[in-house]
């Protein structure tokens, strides 16, 4: 019996006044196409209820699972590989985009009501981070995941900091309403040169403290 014939039979039973159950209990429901192939399935797994949707080749293309930790939505490519992963564990929504090798290449998350965006390379290292933990912050990182250029927008004004391969600060450029200042550091992170307009009070100590805060924030991000 084809799917259309089954639907017609059910419609005839309903039209004939036959009672329809208010509730149907089962551990699995399958949705079939006109060829009798499974295109959707609602099942109860060990993790929780799961809904799977399949293409004409029988490959899973979308999966929704409500786990003990929270709901998870998976989107898969034509080969059945997961390419997008959306989860909500506790109060922390998280969206990850995966490459063909199965590694996360982009991640958008929300923690403590503060958004963050990470872009990763093919080896899984974060190469760019946009974060709002303390202030808007953009970090560009090398192939080892170490910050090399960080731009942040402070209340007093924007600050650009450049680091060497050992994460030692080498350049700090800040701009405030009264003017701008540039600080250069040697390979040990010690002050080498500090230039600013005469009428602008020194904020060198403040910039140094801000740089340390930036490094602290980036360290916490790398642990996520």
TIBA-539754 format. One line per field, with one value per residue (C-alpha): residue number from 1; residue in one letter; x, y, z. Coordinates in steps of 0.2 Angstrom, whole numbers, plus 5000, padded with zeros to 4 digits. Each point is the difference from the previous one (the first is absolute). Layout:
% residues N
num [NUM/...]
residuo [a/...]
u [X/...]
v [Y/...]
w [Z/...]
***
This chain:
% residues 224
num [1/2/3/4/5/6/7/8/9/10/11/12/13/14/15/16/17/18/19/20/21/22/23/24/25/26/27/28/29/30/31/32/33/34/35/36/37/38/39/40/41/42/43/44/45/46/47/48/49/50/51/52/53/54/55/56/57/58/59/60/61/62/63/64/65/66/67/68/69/70/71/72/73/74/75/76/77/78/79/80/81/82/83/84/85/86/87/88/89/90/91/92/93/94/95/96/97/98/99/100/101/102/103/104/105/106/107/108/109/110/111/112/113/114/115/116/117/118/119/120/121/122/123/124/125/126/127/128/129/130/131/132/133/134/135/136/137/138/139/140/141/142/143/144/145/146/147/148/149/150/151/152/153/154/155/156/157/158/159/160/161/162/163/164/165/166/167/168/169/170/171/172/173/174/175/176/177/178/179/180/181/182/183/184/185/186/187/188/189/190/191/192/193/194/195/196/197/198/199/200/201/202/203/204/205/206/207/208/209/210/211/212/213/214/215/216/217/218/219/220/221/222/223/224]
residuo [x/x/x/x/x/x/x/x/x/x/x/x/x/x/x/x/x/x/x/x/x/x/x/x/x/x/x/x/x/x/x/x/x/x/x/x/x/x/x/x/x/x/x/x/x/x/x/x/x/x/x/x/x/x/x/x/x/x/x/x/x/x/x/x/x/x/x/x/x/x/x/x/x/x/x/x/x/x/x/x/x/x/x/x/x/x/x/x/x/x/x/x/x/x/x/x/x/x/x/x/x/x/x/x/x/x/x/x/x/x/x/x/x/x/x/x/x/x/x/x/x/x/x/x/x/x/x/x/x/x/x/x/x/x/x/x/x/x/x/x/x/x/x/x/x/x/x/x/x/x/x/x/x/x/x/x/x/x/x/x/x/x/x/x/x/x/x/x/x/x/x/x/x/x/x/x/x/x/x/x/x/x/x/x/x/x/x/x/x/x/x/x/x/x/x/x/x/x/x/x/x/x/x/x/x/x/x/x/x/x/x/x/x/x/x/x/x/x/x/x/x/x/x/x]
u [5000/5007/5001/4986/4989/5003/4995/4984/4995/5003/4990/4986/5000/4999/4986/4990/4999/5013/5007/5018/5011/5005/5017/5011/5015/5015/5019/5002/4991/5006/4995/5001/5000/4991/5013/4998/5017/5002/5002/4997/5000/4995/5008/5004/5018/5011/5004/4982/4987/5008/4993/5010/4997/5007/5003/4995/5016/4997/5013/4996/4999/4993/4998/4992/5004/4995/5014/5001/5011/4989/4994/5011/4997/5012/5000/5009/5007/4996/5013/4992/5014/4995/5003/4990/4997/4988/4998/4993/5007/4994/4999/5014/4995/5014/5001/5014/5004/5011/5011/5002/5013/4987/5009/4991/5005/4988/4991/4987/4996/4992/5006/4994/4990/5016/5003/5015/5006/5015/5007/5011/5013/5000/5010/4988/5010/4990/5006/4988/4990/4986/4995/4990/5005/5006/5000/4999/5016/5007/5015/5010/5010/5014/5001/5003/4985/5010/4994/5010/4989/4986/4988/4988/4988/5002/4990/5015/5003/5006/5016/5010/5013/5013/5008/5015/5001/5003/4984/5011/4992/5011/4989/4985/4991/4986/4989/4990/4990/5016/5011/5009/5015/5012/5010/5014/5006/5016/5000/4999/4984/5009/4997/5011/4991/4985/4994/4985/4995/5006/4983/4994/5003/5009/4989/5015/4996/4981/5005/5011/4986/4988/5012/5001/4981/4999/5012/4990/4984/5008/5007/4982/4994/5013/4994/4982]
v [5000/5017/5015/5008/4985/5000/5018/4998/4985/5010/5015/4988/4993/5018/5005/4984/5006/4988/5006/5006/4998/5016/4993/4987/4993/4993/5000/5004/5008/5000/5012/4991/5007/4994/4986/4994/5007/5008/5019/5004/4991/5005/4988/4999/4998/4997/5019/5005/5003/5002/5006/4995/5006/4991/5004/4989/4990/4996/5012/5009/5018/5007/4994/5007/4992/5005/4994/5000/5015/5010/5000/4997/5003/4993/5004/4988/5000/4988/4988/5000/5010/5013/5018/5010/4997/5010/4997/5007/4994/5009/5018/5000/4998/4995/4999/4991/4999/4985/4997/4984/4993/5001/5014/5016/5015/5013/5001/5012/4999/5009/4999/5010/5010/5005/4995/4993/4995/4989/4996/4985/4993/4982/4994/5006/5015/5017/5013/5014/5003/5013/5002/5010/4994/5017/5011/4997/4991/4993/4988/4994/4985/4990/4982/4994/5009/5014/5018/5011/5015/5006/5014/5005/5015/5007/5014/5011/4996/4986/4990/4990/4988/4990/4984/4990/4981/4998/5011/5014/5017/5010/5014/5009/5014/5009/5014/5012/5016/5011/4990/4984/4991/4987/4988/4988/4985/4990/4981/4998/5011/5014/5018/5006/5016/5010/5014/5012/5018/5011/5005/4982/4992/4984/4984/4988/4991/4999/4993/4987/4995/4999/4989/4988/5000/4996/4985/4994/5000/4991/4987/4996/4999/4988/4988/5000]
w [5000/4995/5011/4990/5002/5019/5002/4989/5011/5016/4993/4995/5018/5007/4988/5005/5018/5006/5017/4999/5015/5009/5004/4992/5010/4992/5002/4981/4986/4982/4986/4983/4982/4985/4998/5017/5005/5018/4998/5019/5016/5018/5012/5019/5003/5016/4999/4997/4986/4983/4983/4985/4982/4985/4981/4986/5002/5018/5006/5017/4996/5016/5017/5016/5016/5018/5011/5019/4998/4988/4982/4985/4982/4987/4981/4989/4982/4986/5007/5017/5009/5013/4993/5012/5019/5010/5019/5015/5016/5016/4995/4987/4982/4988/4981/4991/4982/4995/4985/4989/5012/5015/5009/5006/4989/5007/5017/5006/5019/5014/5018/5014/4988/4991/4981/4993/4982/4996/4983/4999/4987/4994/5014/5013/5006/5003/4988/5003/5016/5002/5018/5012/5017/5007/4984/4982/4995/4984/5000/4985/5004/4992/4995/5018/5006/5009/4999/4988/4998/5012/4997/5014/5003/5018/5008/4998/4982/4988/5003/4988/5007/4990/5008/4994/4998/5019/5004/5006/4997/4988/4994/5008/4991/5010/4995/5011/4998/5005/4988/4997/5007/4994/5011/4993/5010/4998/4999/5019/5000/5009/4995/4985/4994/5005/4989/5003/4998/5014/5005/5002/5017/5000/5000/4998/5016/4995/4983/5009/5011/4986/4990/5015/5001/4981/5002/5015/4990/4985/5012/5006/4982/4995/5015/4993]
***
